[in-house]
Amino acid sequence: WAMTDPVVSRTDIERKFGMFTYQKGASVIRMVEGVLGFQTLLSGLSNYLNDLAYAASTEDDLFYHLEEVGKLAGVWPGSYTGSKSFGEVMKTWTNQAGYPVVNASTRCNPDRTCRLVLSQEWFVSSGETNGEQRMWTIPIDMVQPGGGSPLIWIEDKSEVEVDISDLFEQISESQQPVVLNSYATGYYRINYDADNWWKIGTTLAENPES
């Protein structure tokens, strides 16, 4: 279910105040923390609650306050180079049901260049989509043992390629995997290529604290 779809029945009302809304809502707020940072999120929530005390509010009010503190803190738009506002980015998560799976593969060449290729699709565990496509604007953090990188964003059905040639030796000549969404701040799943899945499994078996 979407979190902000229209209410047309008593069942919709009960759902809006049920387990689904609070669990999915918490997951989306955690993703916001991953984008803005903990202190910036707290500042935005504080401003939102103070400014809208004793008044009705909408998700647009919340997103406005979060975007304003993000700009002041210098964390928004950050590495995001798209045309959407913060609110428009967040509505791809609140205004439609489901969540995406991010497909990730590494392509390393003999000339010592490496690229991380990312794409998204609607994650469906059972049933059919009947040709329907859903797209999200997705913040992705990349962690490689011993280091990290800024957020990578994907927001449509096109592949996104990220140059990771500086990790060539670690990726192509060792068993160290590339890990995305390492702290599970993003509300999505990751599906790696077979080689990276194997490296993740080997790393966990031999050095689970890495």
N, C-alpha and C positions, 0 to 999 in steps of 0.2 A: 504493500500500500504506500501511496504518497503521504507525506506528513501534512501537506497543506492543500489537499484536494477538497472540493466542495462538500459540505454536509447536507445530505438530503433525506436522512432517515435517523431514527433513534439508534440504530446499529452504528451509524457513522459517529454519532455523539459519543457512544460508549467506547468506540475504537480510539477516538481522539484523546481520551483520558485513560487509555488502557496501557498494558505492558508494552505493546508495540511502539507506541509513540515515545515513551520514555526511554526504551532501550535503543531504538534507532536514533532518537534525538541526542542521547548521550554520545553515541558513536560519532555523529556528525559534529557535535561540539568538540569532541576530542580531536577530530581532524582539523577543526579551526585552530585549536591550540597548536597543532603541528605546523600550521602555516604562519600564525601570528606570534607564537610564543606564549608561555604561561602568563607572564606579567601583563602583556598587552591584552590578552583575553580577559583577564580580571579587570583591567581598567575599562575595557569596552562594556563589560557586563555591569560594572558599577555605574558608569555613566547612563547606560540604558535604564537601569532600575531607578536611579535617582530622577532622571528626566521624565520618566513615564509613571512615576508613583501615583497611585490612585486614579489612573487613566487607562483606557483601553489601548492596546497596541497590536501591531501586526509584525510579521517577520521582517518587513521592510524597515521598521524602526530598529530592530535588533541589528540587521545587517548594516544600516547606516552608521550606527554607533561603533560597530566593530571596524568598519572601513576607516572611519575618521581617526580612531586611535592607532590603527595600523599605519596610516599615512604619517601621523605625528611621530611614531616610533621608527619610521623608515623601513618597516618590514612589508608594507604593501604599496605597490604591487610586487616589489622584490624581483624575483626571477620570472614572474609572469609577464609575458609580452603580448597577450591577447587583447581584444577590444572590450571585453566584458568588465563591468563594475564588480566589486566584491559581492554585492547582492545578487547580481545575475549569475555569477559563478556558483554561489550557494544554492540558488534556486534549481540548478540542475540536480541537486541532491534532495531538496525538499519537495519539489513539485512533480516528481515522477517516482513511480514505484521501482523497487529492485535496486540493484547495484551492479557495478561492472567487474569483469575480470580483465586484468592487464596482461597481455601476452608479451613476454620479454625474451629476446634472444641476442646473443653476442656473435659478431662477425669479425674475426681477426684474419688478416691477410699476411702473406710472407714479407711484405714491405713494412711490417711492424705497425700497421694501422689497425685500430679496433673501433668498432661502432656498436653501440647498444641500440637495438631496434625495438620500439614499443608500439603497441596498438591496443585498442580496447574493443570489447564487445559486451553485450548484456549477458550477465551470468544467469543461466537457467539450469536448475538442477533436474527438473523433470518437465514434461510437457513440451509444447511447441510455441515458438514466437509468432508463427503465421506471417513471417516476413517483416514483422515490426522491428524497427531499429531504435535503440535508445542510446543517447550519447551523454557523457558527463564531462565536466571540466575537472581533471584529476591532478592533484598535487602528489608527486612521487619523489620520495627521498631515496638516494642510492648510497649504500654503504658497502665498502670493500674492506676486508680485514686490514686494520691499520689506518683507515681514513674514511672520509665521507665526501659529500658534494652538495651544492645547493639543490633546491627543489627543481624537479623537472616537471613540466606541465604538458598534458595532452588533452585535447578537447574536441576532437572530431574523429571520423573514421579513418583518417589518413595515418600512415605510419610516421612516427617521430624517430629520427636518428640522432644519437648523441655521441660525440667523439670522445672515446675513452682510451685513446692511444697511449696516454701516460700510464695506463694500467696493463699495457701489452704483456710485459713479462709475468706479472701476477696472474693474468687470465689465461694466456696461451701456454705458458711454460711452468705452471705450478698447479696445485690442486685448490687454490683459493677461489671461492665463488664470488660472484656479484650478488648482493642481497638488496632487494627493494622493500620498502615499507617495513624496515627492520623492527621498529617498536610498535607496529600495528596501529599507527595513528590514522592511517588512511582507511576509509570504509570501502574496501575493494579487495579482491583476491588477486594473487599473482600466479601466473603459469609460466615457468621458465622453459627454455629448451632442455633437451635431455641431458646434454653435457653439464649444464649448470646445476640441474637437479642432482646429478651424480656427485658433483663437487660439494654441494651442500650436505648431502648425506655422509660423504667421507669426512668432511670437516666436523660435523656433529659427532660422528663415531670416534674420531681420533682426538679432537680438541674442542669439546662442547663449550668451553668458556671463551673461545675466541670471538 
